[in-house]
Amino acid sequence: MTSSARAMDITIPQRRIPSFATAAADVPWVPIGDGKAVKPLRFFREHRGYVGLLRVDAGVLVPWHRHTGEVHAFNLEGWRELDTGERIGPGGYVYEPPGNVDSWRAVGDEPVVVLVVVRGAVEHLDQAGAVTQRHDAASLHEL
């Protein structure tokens, strides 16, 4: 037992559920559109979502899209401007609830890299609000 475990006075079970570590450098960037790529790090069971890195080149627009589940997005590099005009830079965090519809653009001279936890699907929308493309864990896993 470690000293921190002793300090908390807990019992560590003999049989532990294994952790899974992924070296992001070993995972390739997968193109998902002009100036956009994803690096999937972990897929949730039953295609319920995924964790990954999203890279968007400087100046590229991420057009209107809807989230069917919640999204947690933590900016690692670069800046993005949300459709509200708010700018999110390195260390910034955005929570997007299920049903959220938004758009954003990579601003500045460098690509934006965002760590995302996505539940459900991302549905890309046309001007009338119709779904033109859908990304989810299953479709990304096939790429």
Secondary structure in CASP SS format (residue, H / E / C, confidence):
PFRMAT SS
TARGET T0000
AUTHOR 0000-0000-0000
METHOD secondary structure of the structure
MODEL  1
M C 1.00
T C 1.00
S H 1.00
S H 1.00
A H 1.00
R H 1.00
A H 1.00
M H 1.00
D C 1.00
I C 1.00
T C 1.00
I C 1.00
P C 1.00
Q C 1.00
R C 1.00
R C 1.00
I C 1.00
P C 1.00
S C 1.00
F C 1.00
A C 1.00
T C 1.00
A C 1.00
A H 1.00
A H 1.00
D H 1.00
V C 1.00
P C 1.00
W C 1.00
V E 1.00
P E 1.00
I E 1.00
G E 1.00
D C 1.00
G C 1.00
K E 1.00
A E 1.00
V E 1.00
K E 1.00
P E 1.00
L E 1.00
R E 1.00
F E 1.00
F C 1.00
R H 1.00
E H 1.00
H H 1.00
R C 1.00
G E 1.00
Y E 1.00
V E 1.00
G E 1.00
L E 1.00
L E 1.00
R E 1.00
V E 1.00
D C 1.00
A C 1.00
G C 1.00
V C 1.00
L E 1.00
V E 1.00
P E 1.00
W E 1.00
H E 1.00
R E 1.00
H E 1.00
T C 1.00
G C 1.00
E C 1.00
V E 1.00
H E 1.00
A E 1.00
F E 1.00
N E 1.00
L E 1.00
E E 1.00
G C 1.00
W E 1.00
R E 1.00
E E 1.00
L E 1.00
D C 1.00
T C 1.00
G C 1.00
E C 1.00
R E 1.00
I E 1.00
G C 1.00
P C 1.00
G C 1.00
G C 1.00
Y E 1.00
V E 1.00
Y E 1.00
E E 1.00
P C 1.00
P C 1.00
G C 1.00
N C 1.00
V E 1.00
D E 1.00
S E 1.00
W E 1.00
R E 1.00
A E 1.00
V E 1.00
G C 1.00
D C 1.00
E C 1.00
P C 1.00
V E 1.00
V E 1.00
V E 1.00
L E 1.00
V E 1.00
V E 1.00
V E 1.00
R E 1.00
G C 1.00
A C 1.00
V E 1.00
E E 1.00
H E 1.00
L E 1.00
D C 1.00
Q C 1.00
A C 1.00
G C 1.00
A C 1.00
V E 1.00
T E 1.00
Q E 1.00
R E 1.00
H E 1.00
D C 1.00
A H 1.00
A H 1.00
S H 1.00
L H 1.00
H H 1.00
E H 1.00
L C 1.00
END
